[in-house]
Amino acid sequence: MTASEPTSVSRPRTTPKTPRDDAPRRDVRRAWAAYAVSQAGSGIGAGALPLVAILLLDASDWQV
């Protein structure tokens, strides 16, 4: 071994992560993202549909 070669550092062994370790967290993140997208779509729909009715269909305020 020469002086220019890096020396290896021994690190403590850890148990490898299994695919199941992140599964519960991933499921919660997926459910939260789906809920957020659903709520955003509901909010846009609640605001856009009356606006479309008023502007395009010439509906009165009472008809909306």
Backbone atoms as SQL, in Angstrom:
CREATE TABLE atoms (id INTEGER PRIMARY KEY, chain TEXT, resi INTEGER, resn TEXT, atom TEXT, x REAL, y REAL, z REAL);
INSERT INTO atoms VALUES
  (1, 'A', 1, 'MET', 'N', 0.843, -1.168, 0.000),
  (2, 'A', 1, 'MET', 'CA', 0.000, 0.000, 0.000),
  (3, 'A', 1, 'MET', 'C', 0.887, 1.229, 0.000),
  (4, 'A', 2, 'THR', 'N', 0.547, 2.174, -0.848),
  (5, 'A', 2, 'THR', 'CA', 1.343, 3.397, -0.925),
  (6, 'A', 2, 'THR', 'C', 0.640, 4.513, -0.172),
  (7, 'A', 3, 'ALA', 'N', 1.305, 5.618, -0.044),
  (8, 'A', 3, 'ALA', 'CA', 0.761, 6.748, 0.715),
  (9, 'A', 3, 'ALA', 'C', -0.406, 7.410, -0.017),
  (10, 'A', 4, 'SER', 'N', -0.480, 7.270, -1.335),
  (11, 'A', 4, 'SER', 'CA', -1.551, 7.935, -2.074),
  (12, 'A', 4, 'SER', 'C', -2.858, 7.153, -2.086),
  (13, 'A', 5, 'GLU', 'N', -2.856, 5.896, -1.690),
  (14, 'A', 5, 'GLU', 'CA', -4.065, 5.099, -1.671),
  (15, 'A', 5, 'GLU', 'C', -4.876, 5.404, -0.414),
  (16, 'A', 6, 'PRO', 'N', -6.201, 5.542, -0.547),
  (17, 'A', 6, 'PRO', 'CA', -7.020, 5.803, 0.641),
  (18, 'A', 6, 'PRO', 'C', -7.110, 4.566, 1.517),
  (19, 'A', 7, 'THR', 'N', -7.190, 4.797, 2.789),
  (20, 'A', 7, 'THR', 'CA', -7.324, 3.668, 3.707),
  (21, 'A', 7, 'THR', 'C', -8.810, 3.407, 3.922),
  (22, 'A', 8, 'SER', 'N', -9.133, 2.175, 4.155),
  (23, 'A', 8, 'SER', 'CA', -10.536, 1.830, 4.366),
  (24, 'A', 8, 'SER', 'C', -10.895, 2.059, 5.828),
  (25, 'A', 9, 'VAL', 'N', -12.083, 2.565, 6.031),
  (26, 'A', 9, 'VAL', 'CA', -12.567, 2.823, 7.380),
  (27, 'A', 9, 'VAL', 'C', -13.625, 1.775, 7.683),
  (28, 'A', 10, 'SER', 'N', -13.442, 1.110, 8.792),
  (29, 'A', 10, 'SER', 'CA', -14.448, 0.099, 9.135),
  (30, 'A', 10, 'SER', 'C', -15.622, 0.802, 9.808),
  (31, 'A', 11, 'ARG', 'N', -16.799, 0.475, 9.365),
  (32, 'A', 11, 'ARG', 'CA', -18.028, 1.053, 9.897),
  (33, 'A', 11, 'ARG', 'C', -18.828, -0.050, 10.550),
  (34, 'A', 12, 'PRO', 'N', -19.565, 0.309, 11.568),
  (35, 'A', 12, 'PRO', 'CA', -20.385, -0.735, 12.206),
  (36, 'A', 12, 'PRO', 'C', -21.460, -1.220, 11.239),
  (37, 'A', 13, 'ARG', 'N', -21.719, -2.498, 11.292),
  (38, 'A', 13, 'ARG', 'CA', -22.732, -3.068, 10.410),
  (39, 'A', 13, 'ARG', 'C', -24.120, -2.719, 10.929),
  (40, 'A', 14, 'THR', 'N', -24.970, -2.357, 10.010),
  (41, 'A', 14, 'THR', 'CA', -26.363, -2.103, 10.361),
  (42, 'A', 14, 'THR', 'C', -27.220, -3.092, 9.599),
  (43, 'A', 15, 'THR', 'N', -28.380, -3.312, 10.106),
  (44, 'A', 15, 'THR', 'CA', -29.263, -4.234, 9.404),
  (45, 'A', 15, 'THR', 'C', -29.797, -3.532, 8.157),
  (46, 'A', 16, 'PRO', 'N', -29.859, -4.213, 7.057),
  (47, 'A', 16, 'PRO', 'CA', -30.362, -3.584, 5.831),
  (48, 'A', 16, 'PRO', 'C', -31.851, -3.274, 5.947),
  (49, 'A', 17, 'LYS', 'N', -32.260, -2.191, 5.317),
  (50, 'A', 17, 'LYS', 'CA', -33.680, -1.840, 5.323),
  (51, 'A', 17, 'LYS', 'C', -34.443, -2.797, 4.425),
  (52, 'A', 18, 'THR', 'N', -35.539, -3.214, 4.901),
  (53, 'A', 18, 'THR', 'CA', -36.409, -4.053, 4.090),
  (54, 'A', 18, 'THR', 'C', -37.449, -3.153, 3.430),
  (55, 'A', 19, 'PRO', 'N', -38.045, -3.583, 2.354),
  (56, 'A', 19, 'PRO', 'CA', -39.062, -2.756, 1.698),
  (57, 'A', 19, 'PRO', 'C', -40.254, -2.443, 2.594),
  (58, 'A', 20, 'ARG', 'N', -40.504, -3.244, 3.605),
  (59, 'A', 20, 'ARG', 'CA', -41.645, -3.014, 4.482),
  (60, 'A', 20, 'ARG', 'C', -41.426, -1.867, 5.462),
  (61, 'A', 21, 'ASP', 'N', -40.182, -1.474, 5.698),
  (62, 'A', 21, 'ASP', 'CA', -39.910, -0.437, 6.688),
  (63, 'A', 21, 'ASP', 'C', -40.596, 0.876, 6.347),
  (64, 'A', 22, 'ASP', 'N', -40.658, 1.255, 5.090),
  (65, 'A', 22, 'ASP', 'CA', -41.249, 2.520, 4.685),
  (66, 'A', 22, 'ASP', 'C', -42.708, 2.389, 4.251),
  (67, 'A', 23, 'ALA', 'N', -43.244, 1.197, 4.233),
  (68, 'A', 23, 'ALA', 'CA', -44.596, 0.987, 3.715),
  (69, 'A', 23, 'ALA', 'C', -45.662, 1.756, 4.499),
  (70, 'A', 24, 'PRO', 'N', -45.684, 1.739, 5.824),
  (71, 'A', 24, 'PRO', 'CA', -46.735, 2.492, 6.523),
  (72, 'A', 24, 'PRO', 'C', -46.628, 3.992, 6.275),
  (73, 'A', 25, 'ARG', 'N', -45.415, 4.520, 6.274),
  (74, 'A', 25, 'ARG', 'CA', -45.233, 5.944, 6.028),
  (75, 'A', 25, 'ARG', 'C', -45.636, 6.309, 4.610),
  (76, 'A', 26, 'ARG', 'N', -45.301, 5.451, 3.661),
  (77, 'A', 26, 'ARG', 'CA', -45.649, 5.693, 2.266),
  (78, 'A', 26, 'ARG', 'C', -47.165, 5.694, 2.086),
  (79, 'A', 27, 'ASP', 'N', -47.851, 4.790, 2.778),
  (80, 'A', 27, 'ASP', 'CA', -49.305, 4.734, 2.681),
  (81, 'A', 27, 'ASP', 'C', -49.945, 6.002, 3.234),
  (82, 'A', 28, 'VAL', 'N', -49.414, 6.511, 4.339),
  (83, 'A', 28, 'VAL', 'CA', -49.958, 7.736, 4.927),
  (84, 'A', 28, 'VAL', 'C', -49.707, 8.914, 3.997),
  (85, 'A', 29, 'ARG', 'N', -48.499, 8.981, 3.431),
  (86, 'A', 29, 'ARG', 'CA', -48.200, 10.079, 2.494),
  (87, 'A', 29, 'ARG', 'C', -49.101, 10.009, 1.271),
  (88, 'A', 30, 'ARG', 'N', -49.346, 8.820, 0.774),
  (89, 'A', 30, 'ARG', 'CA', -50.207, 8.661, -0.404),
  (90, 'A', 30, 'ARG', 'C', -51.649, 9.058, -0.077),
  (91, 'A', 31, 'ALA', 'N', -52.142, 8.666, 1.091),
  (92, 'A', 31, 'ALA', 'CA', -53.502, 9.026, 1.496),
  (93, 'A', 31, 'ALA', 'C', -53.618, 10.530, 1.701),
  (94, 'A', 32, 'TRP', 'N', -52.594, 11.143, 2.318),
  (95, 'A', 32, 'TRP', 'CA', -52.615, 12.589, 2.541),
  (96, 'A', 32, 'TRP', 'C', -52.593, 13.334, 1.216),
  (97, 'A', 33, 'ALA', 'N', -51.780, 12.885, 0.270),
  (98, 'A', 33, 'ALA', 'CA', -51.714, 13.533, -1.045),
  (99, 'A', 33, 'ALA', 'C', -53.048, 13.392, -1.784),
  (100, 'A', 34, 'ALA', 'N', -53.662, 12.239, -1.705),
  (101, 'A', 34, 'ALA', 'CA', -54.953, 12.035, -2.365),
  (102, 'A', 34, 'ALA', 'C', -56.018, 12.937, -1.753),
  (103, 'A', 35, 'TYR', 'N', -56.000, 13.070, -0.434),
  (104, 'A', 35, 'TYR', 'CA', -56.959, 13.947, 0.239),
  (105, 'A', 35, 'TYR', 'C', -56.731, 15.404, -0.179),
  (106, 'A', 36, 'ALA', 'N', -55.473, 15.825, -0.244),
  (107, 'A', 36, 'ALA', 'CA', -55.164, 17.205, -0.613),
  (108, 'A', 36, 'ALA', 'C', -55.618, 17.508, -2.039),
  (109, 'A', 37, 'VAL', 'N', -55.373, 16.595, -2.952),
  (110, 'A', 37, 'VAL', 'CA', -55.800, 16.793, -4.344),
  (111, 'A', 37, 'VAL', 'C', -57.320, 16.821, -4.436),
  (112, 'A', 38, 'SER', 'N', -57.973, 15.966, -3.685),
  (113, 'A', 38, 'SER', 'CA', -59.430, 15.930, -3.689),
  (114, 'A', 38, 'SER', 'C', -60.013, 17.236, -3.165),
  (115, 'A', 39, 'GLN', 'N', -59.449, 17.746, -2.075),
  (116, 'A', 39, 'GLN', 'CA', -59.941, 18.996, -1.508),
  (117, 'A', 39, 'GLN', 'C', -59.680, 20.177, -2.446),
  (118, 'A', 40, 'ALA', 'N', -58.537, 20.181, -3.103),
  (119, 'A', 40, 'ALA', 'CA', -58.242, 21.250, -4.064),
  (120, 'A', 40, 'ALA', 'C', -59.234, 21.211, -5.220),
  (121, 'A', 41, 'GLY', 'N', -59.533, 20.026, -5.731),
  (122, 'A', 41, 'GLY', 'CA', -60.502, 19.892, -6.806),
  (123, 'A', 41, 'GLY', 'C', -61.894, 20.306, -6.382),
  (124, 'A', 42, 'SER', 'N', -62.265, 19.974, -5.162),
  (125, 'A', 42, 'SER', 'CA', -63.580, 20.380, -4.658),
  (126, 'A', 42, 'SER', 'C', -63.665, 21.895, -4.523),
  (127, 'A', 43, 'GLY', 'N', -62.593, 22.504, -4.053),
  (128, 'A', 43, 'GLY', 'CA', -62.577, 23.957, -3.907),
  (129, 'A', 43, 'GLY', 'C', -62.658, 24.668, -5.241),
  (130, 'A', 44, 'ILE', 'N', -61.932, 24.170, -6.212),
  (131, 'A', 44, 'ILE', 'CA', -61.973, 24.765, -7.553),
  (132, 'A', 44, 'ILE', 'C', -63.347, 24.574, -8.163),
  (133, 'A', 45, 'GLY', 'N', -63.903, 23.390, -8.017),
  (134, 'A', 45, 'GLY', 'CA', -65.227, 23.114, -8.564),
  (135, 'A', 45, 'GLY', 'C', -66.308, 23.957, -7.921),
  (136, 'A', 46, 'ALA', 'N', -66.206, 24.156, -6.615),
  (137, 'A', 46, 'ALA', 'CA', -67.220, 24.951, -5.915),
  (138, 'A', 46, 'ALA', 'C', -67.178, 26.409, -6.347),
  (139, 'A', 47, 'GLY', 'N', -65.996, 26.881, -6.739),
  (140, 'A', 47, 'GLY', 'CA', -65.891, 28.267, -7.185),
  (141, 'A', 47, 'GLY', 'C', -66.112, 28.423, -8.672),
  (142, 'A', 48, 'ALA', 'N', -65.709, 27.432, -9.444),
  (143, 'A', 48, 'ALA', 'CA', -65.752, 27.566, -10.902),
  (144, 'A', 48, 'ALA', 'C', -67.143, 27.302, -11.479),
  (145, 'A', 49, 'LEU', 'N', -67.866, 26.355, -10.932),
  (146, 'A', 49, 'LEU', 'CA', -69.173, 26.027, -11.509),
  (147, 'A', 49, 'LEU', 'C', -70.166, 27.184, -11.434),
  (148, 'A', 50, 'PRO', 'N', -70.306, 27.862, -10.311),
  (149, 'A', 50, 'PRO', 'CA', -71.200, 29.021, -10.310),
  (150, 'A', 50, 'PRO', 'C', -70.719, 30.134, -11.230),
  (151, 'A', 51, 'LEU', 'N', -69.418, 30.310, -11.320),
  (152, 'A', 51, 'LEU', 'CA', -68.868, 31.339, -12.200),
  (153, 'A', 51, 'LEU', 'C', -69.180, 31.031, -13.662),
  (154, 'A', 52, 'VAL', 'N', -69.062, 29.780, -14.043),
  (155, 'A', 52, 'VAL', 'CA', -69.405, 29.371, -15.407),
  (156, 'A', 52, 'VAL', 'C', -70.887, 29.593, -15.668),
  (157, 'A', 53, 'ALA', 'N', -71.710, 29.254, -14.691),
  (158, 'A', 53, 'ALA', 'CA', -73.151, 29.434, -14.864),
  (159, 'A', 53, 'ALA', 'C', -73.497, 30.907, -15.053),
  (160, 'A', 54, 'ILE', 'N', -72.869, 31.781, -14.305),
  (161, 'A', 54, 'ILE', 'CA', -73.166, 33.211, -14.402),
  (162, 'A', 54, 'ILE', 'C', -72.622, 33.803, -15.700),
  (163, 'A', 55, 'LEU', 'N', -71.376, 33.486, -16.035),
  (164, 'A', 55, 'LEU', 'CA', -70.739, 34.119, -17.191),
  (165, 'A', 55, 'LEU', 'C', -71.168, 33.524, -18.524),
  (166, 'A', 56, 'LEU', 'N', -71.225, 32.219, -18.632),
  (167, 'A', 56, 'LEU', 'CA', -71.498, 31.592, -19.923),
  (168, 'A', 56, 'LEU', 'C', -72.980, 31.329, -20.172),
  (169, 'A', 57, 'LEU', 'N', -73.684, 30.992, -19.138),
  (170, 'A', 57, 'LEU', 'CA', -75.088, 30.630, -19.313),
  (171, 'A', 57, 'LEU', 'C', -76.028, 31.786, -18.987),
  (172, 'A', 58, 'ASP', 'N', -75.464, 32.929, -18.603),
  (173, 'A', 58, 'ASP', 'CA', -76.247, 34.130, -18.250),
  (174, 'A', 58, 'ASP', 'C', -77.295, 33.823, -17.179),
  (175, 'A', 59, 'ALA', 'N', -76.908, 33.023, -16.204),
  (176, 'A', 59, 'ALA', 'CA', -77.806, 32.720, -15.094),
  (177, 'A', 59, 'ALA', 'C', -77.796, 33.873, -14.115),
  (178, 'A', 60, 'SER', 'N', -78.908, 34.088, -13.460),
  (179, 'A', 60, 'SER', 'CA', -78.975, 35.142, -12.454),
  (180, 'A', 60, 'SER', 'C', -78.371, 34.624, -11.148),
  (181, 'A', 61, 'ASP', 'N', -78.190, 35.533, -10.199),
  (182, 'A', 61, 'ASP', 'CA', -77.635, 35.136, -8.903),
  (183, 'A', 61, 'ASP', 'C', -78.558, 34.132, -8.202),
  (184, 'A', 62, 'TRP', 'N', -79.857, 34.313, -8.360),
  (185, 'A', 62, 'TRP', 'CA', -80.816, 33.435, -7.693),
  (186, 'A', 62, 'TRP', 'C', -80.855, 32.040, -8.330),
  (187, 'A', 63, 'GLN', 'N', -80.505, 31.942, -9.592),
  (188, 'A', 63, 'GLN', 'CA', -80.509, 30.632, -10.253),
  (189, 'A', 63, 'GLN', 'C', -79.285, 29.807, -9.898),
  (190, 'A', 64, 'VAL', 'N', -78.233, 30.485, -9.495),
  (191, 'A', 64, 'VAL', 'CA', -77.004, 29.784, -9.122),
  (192, 'A', 64, 'VAL', 'C', -77.160, 29.329, -7.680);
